[in-house]
Amino acid sequence: MKTQISGTDLLELGFPEGKIIGVALKINSKRNGFTREEMIANYKKVLATPENYIDDVVFSKLAVALIDKANEKPEDFIALNPNPNSFSAYGIEQIEEGALKQMNVAMQLPVTVAGALMPDAHQGYGLPIGGVLATKNAIIPYGVGVDIGCRMALSVYDIPEEFYFENEMKFKRELVAHTKFGAGHGFHGQYKANHAVLDSDGFNTTAFIRNLKDKAWSQLGTSGGGNHFVEFGIIEFAQDDAVLNIPKGKYVGLLTHSGSRGFGATIAGHYTKMAKEVCKLPDVAKNLAYLDMNSQLGQEYWMAMNLAGDYASACHEIIHNKMQQALGAQVLAKVENHHNFAWKEIWNGEEVMVHRKGATPAAKGVMGIIPGSMTAPGFLVRGKGEENAINSASHGAGRQMSRTQAIKTITQNQMQTILKDHGVTLIGAGLDEAPMAYKDINQVMAAQTDLVDVVAKFTPKMVRMADDGSRED
């Protein structure tokens, strides 16, 4: 028997999307002695005649919120552009309708200059994941995303392929010993890492940021939950690469994916809330609330975002340094790129703010890493500088199943079978991260041949992910 009331239930009753749903659910969480059926009946009455419940002990906040909503006028909000520019989309046949709709809304912002959608795109909050948006003198916290500065980092070792297969247990031991995963997880006491990022003046810009320093320190050198990973694999260069100075061949590599942890997530939540207060957009665009770069809030967020990006990079550096020392290996090349960020760039001769939410920078000659899944290859790439893509490419394969759908439809046996077939050792991870939950990376790469050149292929062999159900990604 169903006892809970969800946001979907309230929408079906006729409640408008937005904060009113949150108000109603908060009332329901207390329940006040009502059964589910009684709550539903009361919700219907309040929705029909909110003026009768203004002084009601239980439902007054909901009644006032409904009346305020009914009295809203178009002039209370920043108008969207009814005739926006079109945006470029790559691999559009693989992109879900929800992501396309979100991108269409983003193009209607009065500050939008240009947009593009990458072939791994799927629906997110505000800007779709895989969305690239150039704006004029404005920055969108949810256009950057919750995991600010999330990035890929690759170390190519002077270790031949054969050594890995002869010493798998050593690699497993070091992988477990030198990584820590999961939302909220960190180091304590003597185990805390140190890095120059902790001495950054950025931590002194505001009291809000200063109060996050201890959290940042405890999680320094750790990885998040969700799709974040640390993995060993074999990276194959089909030909000599003069830029990286690596001869043709197969090498052992370390690939990491994670971001700014709880530090970045707290910054994102705080400044998104601030943006929504000063930038009143219609409900359809509310998660795209932006900050003027000439405002104090805009400058605060810009500094906080950059600090979170530096912090995310430091986390990867610590992991890679620990692993290099543990293996006693020489690093032949290191490549790092980030997404979930905003960059000041020149577009059509003017400075714009380019938001890449789950998209890889791919200006001409810029190196990047595009992973597949725990059993599918990733690719080391070099950008071609395609202007229609706003100098961007995908940041991975992209999900084709939601986490909930994956958990419901994929069995543990199916996941173990595909891991065995590909010779992959997995430490941690849940069914929501099963390879089948992701798009075919080869199709994604085929859709962006105009955007990047492939330099090398990385085949995962030993993967560690969070095993506690974390959803930080």
N, C-alpha and C positions, 0 to 999 in steps of 0.2 A: 504493500500500500504506500502510495506516494505521500510523504509528509512535508517535504521541503517546497518552498516557492522560489522560483528562479526568475532572472531577468526576462527570459523568454516568456514565462507565464504572464508577467506583467505587460509585456508588449502585446501579447494576444488579447489582454483585457482592454487594450487601447491606450495604455500609458505611452507618452512620447519618449523617444530615445533621449539619453542624456542624464544629467545629474538627478532628475526626478526619480529615475529607476533606483539610483543609489540611496536616495532618501527613503523610498519605500522598502527596500531590502533591509536597511538598517532598523526600521521599525519592526519588520518581520523577524529579525534576529532575536529580538526580545520576546516576541510573541504575546506577552501580556495575558497569558491564560487562554488565548483564543486557539481553537483548532485550525488546521489548514483551511478547511471549508469556511469557517467563520471569518478568517482573515481575507479570503478571496471575496466573500460577500461584502465585507467592510470596504475593501479596496474599490469595488464597483460603485458603492454608494459615494465614497469620497470623490471618485473620478467624475461622477454624474453631477454632484452638487457640492463642490469644495467649500463654498461659502458657509455651508451648514456646519463645518468642522473646524473653523478658524480657532475656536476656543477649546477644542477637544483635547483632552489630556494626552491621548495616544497619537492622534492623527493630525494635530495642528500644523506641524512642520510640512507635512505632505500637502495639506490643503493650501497653505500659503505658497508653496512652490508651484502648485498647479495654477493658482490665480496669477502669480507673477508671470508664468509662462504664457497664459492666455492674454495677458496685457502687453506682451512684447510686440514691438513694431519693427518693420524692416530697417527704419532709420536708427534703431538701437545698435545695429551691427555694421561691421565693415562689409561693404558690398563686394560680392564676387564678380569677376569679369565674365559676362555672358558670352563673349566671343574670344575665348582663349586661343593661343597658338597651339598647334598640334605638337605631339612629342614623338620621338623615334622609339620604336620597340623592336627588339631583336628576339627571334624565336617566338614570335607572338602566338603561334599555334600551341605552344607549351605553357602559356601564361594564363592563370585562372582569371575569371571575370572580375572577381573582387579586387585584384591588384590593378586591373585596367581602370575600374571605376575610381579607385583611390587616386590613381595618377591623373585621371581627368579632373578630379576635384582640385588636386594640387596645382594644376595648370591654370586654374581660375583665380588663384590668389593675385591680388593687385601688385604684389612685389615680384611675381614670377617672371623670369626672362626666358628660360628654356628648360626642357625636361627630356629625359630618356629613361627607358625601362630595359633592364638587362634580362637575358633569357632564363635566369634562375629565379625570376621575380615571383613573389607570392604575397598574399595579403598580410598587413601588419597593423600597427597603430599609426595614424597620421599618414606619413609617406609609406608606400608599400616597401617591403624588403626587396632590394634589387632596384629601387628607384633612385634616380639622380635628378636633382632639381637645382637650377641656378636662379638665385634671387638677387634683387638690387637692394643693397644696404640693409638687409634683414637676415636674421638667423632664426631657424626653427628648431627648438629643442627636440621635438619628436621627428623632425627631419633628419636629425643626427641619430636618434635612437637612445634606448635605455643603457645599453652597454657601450658607453662612449669609448672610442678609440680601439674597439675590438680589432684584433690583427692576426696575421699569419707571420710566423718566423721559421726560417729553414736554415739549418746548418748542414753543409755537405762535408763529410769527414774523409780523411785519407785512409779509409778502411774499405777493403775490397768486399764485394758481395759475399764471397765464400766464408769470410771470417764471421759474418753474422750467423749463418746457418750452423757453423761449428760451435758457436758460443751463445746460443739463444738464452740459456738460463742466466748468463751474466747480464745480458741486456735486460732481461725481465727483472732481475734483482735491482739493477740501477734505476730502472724506470719506476719501480715501486718506492724505492728509497728516497728519490729526489723530486717527487711530485706530490701535490696535495690538491684535492678536488672538492667542489661542492659549494653551493650558495651558503654564505655565512662561515665557511670553514677558513681557518687561518693558523698562524704559528703563535706561540706564546713564549715568554721568558727568553732564555738563552737561544731558543731555536728561531727567533725572529731574524729575518734577513735585513741587511743594510744596503742602502744605495743612495747615490748623490741626489736622487729625485726628492728624498725626504728633506733635503736642505733648501729646496726651491722656495724662492720668495712668494711663489703662488699660494702657498699655504697660509700666508699672512694677509691676503687681499681682503678677506671678510671674516667675521666671527663664525659664520656658517661653515666656510671651508676649513678654518682653523680647528673647529670642533670635530672634523672628520679625519684628522691626521692620525689619531691612534688606530682607528679602524683600518685606514690605508696601510699603516705600518704592519699590523698583524696579518693582513692578507697579501703583503708584498711577496712575490715569488710563488704564488699559488694560481690555480686555474679554476674557472667557474664551472657551473653545471651545464645542463642542456647539451648543446652540440660542441662544447669545448673539449679539446683533447690534447694529449701529448703522445706522439707515436714515432716509432722507428720504422724505416722502410728502405727500399732500394730505389735510388734515383739513377735513371739512365740518360746519359747524354749521347744522342745518336751521332753527334759529330762534335769536333772541337769547338769550344766557345771561347773566342778570343777576348771578349769583354771580361768574363769571369776568370779567364786563364785556367780553364779546366779541360783536359784532354777527353776525347771520346772514351766512354766506358761506363761501368756500373759501380756505384759507390753506396755506402751506408749513409743515410741521412736522418736527421731528427727534425720533425715538423710539429709545430705547436700552434694552437688556436685558442685564444682567450682574450679577455679585455680588461676593463678597469674595475672589475669586481663590485663590491658593495659601495665603494667610494664613488664610482661613476654612476651607478644606479640611483644613489641618493641625490647627486647633483642633477640628474635628468628629471627626477620627480619634482624636486624643489623648483627648478626654473621653468618646467612645463606649467606648473601651477601658477607661477608668477606671470608667465606669458598669457595664459588664459584670462587672467584678471585685467591685463592692460590691453589685450588684443581680442575684442569681442567679435568672433566670427560666427556665421550661422552654424547650426548643429552639425551639418554635413561636413564642415571643415574645421570643427573646433579643435581637433587634435593637431592641426597645423598652425596653431597660434604662434605668432612670430614676435621677435624682439627687434626694435630698431637699433642698428649698430651704433647710432649716435647717442643712445640713451645709456644711463648708468647700468640698468639691468642688462642691456645688450652687451656692454663691455665686461660686466661681471661674468656673464655666462661664457663669453668668448675666452676669458682667462681661465675659468674653471674647466671648460672643455679641453683646452690645450694642456692644462695640468693633468687632467685625467688621461689624455693621450700619452703624455710622457710617462705617467705611472704605469699604464698598460705595457708600454715598451720595456720599462724596467722589470716588470714581472717576467717577461719572456727572456730578457737578458740574464736574469738570475738563474732561471731554469737551464738555459743553454750553457752557461758557464759551469754550473754544477755538473751537468752531464759530460761536458768536455773533460773536466778534471777527473771524473769517475772513470771514464773510458781511456784516459791518457791519449786522446786522439788529437790530431791537428785538424783545424777547420780550413778547408780549401776555399770555401766561399760561404758567405752568410747573406741571405736575402730576407727583407722584412717589408711588409706593406700593411696598411690599415684601412678599415672601412668604418662605418658608423662615425662619421666625422664631417666637418665643414672646412673647406679651404677657400682662401682668397685667391682667385684666379682671374686672368684676363679672358673675356669672352666677347668676340666681335668688337674688340678695341676698348672695352670698358671693364672695370673691376666688378666682379660679381662674387657672391658667396655660393660655392658649389657644395651642396649636400650630397654625400654618397652614403645612403643607408643600405648596407649590405651590397656594396659595389666597390670594385677594385680600381684605384687610379691607374690609368693606362695611357698617359701621355707618351709621345714618341720616345722610345728608348727606355722607358721606366719599367723596372722589373716588378713582377708580382707573382703570387702563388694562388692558384685556384684549385682547392681540394675537391675530391669527389665524395666518397663515403668511406666507411671503415673497410670496405672490400673493393671499392672502385678507385682507380688511379687519380692522382692529382697532377697538376701541370705547373711547371715553372714557365712563366711567360714573359714576353717583352712587348710593351705597348706600341701600337701603331699611331696613336694620336688622332683617332677618328673624331672629327668635330661634331658630327651628328650624334655621337654617343657621349658628348661632353667629356671626351678623353677618359672613358671609363670602360669597364668590362664586368663580368659577373664575379661574385665572391665565392662561388661554389656551385654545386649541382642544383641546390634549391629543393625544397620539400614538395613532394607530390601528395603526401598524406599529412593530415594534422597529427599532432601527438596522440590525441584521443583516438583517432581512427586507427593509427598504427598499433596502439596497445590492444584495441578490440579485434583487429583482423590478422595480426602476425603472431604466430606461436613461437615459443621458446625453441621448439624443435626445428622450425624453419630457419630461425636465426642461427642456430648452431650448425645446421647443415651448410648454409652459405659461407659461414666463417671457415668451416673445414675445407670446403671446396676451393677456397681462395688461399688456404694456408695462413690464415690470420689468427693470431693469439689476441684475445680480448680480455682486458681487465676492467671490470665495471661496466657501466652503460645499461640502459633499459631497452625494452622493445620499441619505445618511441624513437630511438636512434638507429633502429635496424636499417640495413642498406636499402631494403625495399621501400622504405618511406621516402626515399629521395629520387629525384629525376635521374635519367640516364646522363651521366657527365659527358659522354661522347656526343650526344645530341646537343647538349648545351654548348660544348666547344665548337661543334660544327656551325652553330648559329652565330658565332662571334669571330669568324675567321677574318673579318674586316677590322676587328678591334685589337687582336693580339696575335703574335707569333709564338708558337710553342718552342721552348728552348730545351726542356727535359721533362721526362715523365717520372713521377714518384709513385711507387707501388707500396701501400701500407703492409706491414708485416706484424707489428706488435702495437696495439692501441690501448691507451688508458683513458677512461672517461669517468665522470662522477657516477657513483652507484647508489646514491641516496635519494633519487627522484628529484634532484634540483632542476629548476627551470630557468636558470640564469643564462641567457644566450644572446 
